[in-house]
Amino acid sequence: MSASPRPAVTPEPPYYAVIFTALRTEGDRGYGSMADRMVQLAAEQPGFLGVESARDPATGMGITVSYWADEGSIRAWRENAQHRIAQETGKKSWYADYQLRVARVERAYSGPAGR
């Protein structure tokens, strides 16, 4: 997944975070290219603010947090046709287990870059 290695730059709250935590199955089977495509496609959606992602290759456990301006933007992304294909393929092939959580960000703080 080609999310930036730095934290996402988000506006002043409130905004929303979609937290996707997943345990991957063995093997890639097209996952990497689809994950990269979903990041690119999400970035083109109205209301998209940024994304952060990390995965432990040893265990297959990963977390992706995408940030959105409002709940309507999240709903539209959930219903995007290409994203729906990725969701269904994930359920059938890529994920042994997953959790999805939607949270409203009320406060956000940041520290000095590079430290």
Order of alpha helices (4+ residues) and beta strands (2+ residues): beta-alpha-beta-beta-alpha-alpha-beta
